Amino acid sequence: MTIPKVFLDILIEYAKDSREVCGFLSGKNDRVFSLFVITNMAKSRDRFRMAEEEVVSALHLMESEGEDLLAIWHSHPGGRAEPSLVDIREHSFPEAIAIIVSGSSIAGFSLKNEKILEIDLDWGGIDCE
């Protein structure tokens, strides 16, 4: 997956929060064009629950722009950039990659069928348009 470098800086900045933060990345053909920040209704250090109305709005915007949901991102404050058991169980968009941010570490994973496969993330291959 190719992601604009500016998004790396944005994700790291959001992940400085003491609670988990979350959102989406969308685009086409494994090229990310848009980043969405979604409110974490759980307001927790170790769990996130996206605000439903923001999820619906983001998905509608993606559709209107001709983009697909490529990744769900969230942070692990004080944790590791790897999926927890909860992340694996509750990953609700199986085709979307899970991107986890912890400090300045970011990793991507496919979580289809509750199986973990690390995905290469290319930061800086394209610019935002």
Secondary structure, DSSP 8 states (H G I E B T S, - for coil): -EE-HHHHHHHHHHTTSSS--EEEEEEETTEEEEEEEE-BTT--SS---B-HHHHHHHHHHHHHTT-EEEEEEEE-TTS-SS--HHHHHH---TTSEEEEEETTEEEEEE-GGG--EEE--EETSS---
